[in-house]
Each structure stands twice: as structure tokens, then as C-alpha cells.
């Protein structure tokens, strides 16, 4: 990513009203990666699926996931695939059934990103 040019206040006042940005934005690849995961978590059913897996504390059979939601099997499968593609959950095939668990590494990266945002926000207050 290229270096940012310094931002100067363009107001027509004697006192500058803006603070110069002296930092680079997040790398676009990292931003896209985080956005994909947060987008996957941005649906109420997907958040409920993640919560269900988390409180179970172990891999959950797709059949058990499906019976907890008032939507079709194909809709549950779509949500599971979205979470899987974003790396939020992992899938393990056992016999003819798929079992889903949380991906702790991926969730750790998301937690770190949120903590970084929080820390920077509280540092400016």
C-alpha cells in the first residue's frame, strides 16, 4: 500500500480544525479477510448457529443444528457453508454426517481485531 500524503486542514480559519492522520490504514487484504468473517457473523441465524456450537462445547452434528431452527434444511446448510467459507467454523465428516465446531484460530483473529479497535478508541477518549 502506498504511503498516505499528509492531510492538512482546508478550512478557511486561522486555527486548524483537523488532526493530521499519521498512520496507515489496515492492509486491504487483511481488511477483506476481516470483512468476510464479520459479514458471515452479520446474520442472526448464523450468530445463533455460532452460539449453539459455542455453548455445546464440542462438535455438533448437522442434524442437531437443523432441528434448532425454524427454517428449511437447505437454509441451515447455506448458513453453515457461509460460516465455513469464512473460516469461522470447521467441518468434520463422521460416517455420513457432518459435524461442525468453532475455529478458535479464526475467532482469535477476530477478537484481536476488535480488541485493537477498542484499545485505539479508548486511547483517544
C-alpha positions as CSV (number, residue, x, y, z in Angstrom):
1,X,0.0,0.0,0.0
2,X,1.3,3.4,-0.9
3,X,2.2,6.0,1.7
4,X,-0.5,8.4,2.5
5,X,0.0,12.0,1.9
6,X,-0.4,14.3,4.9
7,X,-3.8,15.7,5.4
8,X,-3.9,19.4,6.0
9,X,-6.8,21.4,7.2
10,X,-8.5,23.1,4.3
11,X,-10.8,25.2,6.5
12,X,-10.7,28.9,6.0
13,X,-9.9,29.7,9.6
14,X,-6.8,30.9,11.4
15,X,-6.7,27.8,13.7
16,X,-6.5,24.3,12.2
17,X,-9.7,22.3,13.0
18,X,-8.5,18.9,11.9
19,X,-5.9,16.5,13.2
20,X,-3.4,15.1,10.7
21,X,-3.6,11.4,10.2
22,X,-0.2,10.0,10.8
23,X,-0.9,6.3,10.3
24,X,-1.5,3.8,7.6
25,X,-5.0,2.2,7.2
26,X,-5.3,-1.5,7.6
27,X,-3.8,-3.6,4.8
28,X,-6.6,-4.2,2.2
29,X,-6.0,-7.9,2.2
30,X,-6.4,-8.1,5.9
31,X,-9.4,-5.8,5.7
32,X,-11.1,-8.0,3.1
33,X,-10.4,-11.1,5.3
34,X,-11.9,-9.5,8.4
35,X,-14.9,-8.2,6.4
36,X,-15.7,-11.6,5.1
37,X,-15.7,-13.1,8.6
38,X,-17.7,-10.2,10.1
39,X,-20.2,-10.4,7.2
40,X,-20.6,-14.1,7.9
41,X,-21.4,-13.2,11.5
42,X,-23.7,-10.4,10.4
43,X,-26.8,-12.6,10.1
44,X,-29.0,-13.5,13.1
45,X,-29.3,-17.2,12.2
46,X,-25.5,-17.5,11.7
47,X,-24.9,-15.8,15.0
48,X,-27.3,-18.3,16.6
49,X,-25.6,-21.2,15.0
50,X,-22.2,-20.0,16.3
51,X,-23.7,-19.5,19.7
52,X,-25.2,-23.0,19.6
53,X,-21.9,-24.6,18.7
54,X,-20.1,-22.5,21.3
55,X,-22.4,-23.4,24.2
56,X,-22.3,-27.1,23.3
57,X,-18.5,-27.1,23.7
58,X,-17.9,-29.8,21.1
59,X,-18.5,-30.6,17.5
60,X,-22.3,-30.5,16.7
61,X,-23.9,-32.8,14.1
62,X,-25.7,-31.0,11.3
63,X,-28.9,-32.8,12.2
64,X,-28.8,-31.2,15.7
65,X,-28.1,-27.8,14.2
66,X,-31.1,-28.1,11.8
67,X,-33.6,-29.1,14.5
68,X,-32.9,-25.9,16.5
69,X,-34.1,-23.5,13.8
70,X,-37.5,-22.9,12.2
71,X,-36.1,-22.8,8.6
72,X,-35.5,-25.4,5.9
73,X,-32.6,-27.8,5.9
74,X,-31.3,-26.1,2.8
75,X,-31.3,-22.7,4.6
76,X,-29.4,-24.1,7.5
77,X,-26.9,-25.7,5.1
78,X,-26.5,-22.3,3.3
79,X,-25.7,-20.6,6.6
80,X,-23.3,-23.3,7.7
81,X,-21.5,-23.1,4.3
82,X,-21.2,-19.3,4.7
83,X,-19.6,-19.7,8.1
84,X,-17.4,-22.5,6.9
85,X,-16.2,-20.4,3.8
86,X,-15.4,-17.5,6.1
87,X,-13.3,-19.8,8.4
88,X,-15.5,-19.2,11.4
89,X,-16.4,-22.9,11.8
90,X,-14.7,-26.2,10.8
91,X,-16.4,-29.3,9.4
92,X,-15.5,-32.9,10.1
93,X,-17.1,-35.8,8.3
94,X,-18.1,-38.7,10.6
95,X,-19.7,-41.6,8.7
96,X,-22.5,-39.9,6.7
97,X,-22.9,-36.8,8.9
98,X,-21.0,-33.5,9.0
99,X,-20.0,-32.2,12.4
100,X,-19.3,-28.5,13.0
101,X,-17.0,-26.9,15.5
102,X,-15.7,-23.4,16.0
103,X,-12.4,-22.4,14.5
104,X,-10.5,-21.0,17.6
105,X,-7.7,-19.5,15.5
106,X,-10.1,-17.6,13.2
107,X,-12.2,-16.4,16.2
108,X,-8.9,-15.3,17.9
109,X,-8.0,-13.1,14.9
110,X,-11.5,-11.5,15.0
111,X,-11.2,-11.0,18.8
112,X,-7.8,-9.4,18.3
113,X,-9.1,-7.1,15.7
114,X,-12.0,-5.9,17.9
115,X,-9.6,-5.5,20.9
116,X,-7.3,-3.4,18.7
117,X,-10.2,-1.2,17.6
118,X,-11.4,-0.9,21.2
119,X,-8.0,-0.1,22.5
120,X,-7.5,2.7,19.9
121,X,-10.9,4.1,20.6
122,X,-10.4,4.3,24.4
123,X,-6.9,5.8,23.9
124,X,-8.4,8.8,22.2
125,X,-11.1,9.4,24.8
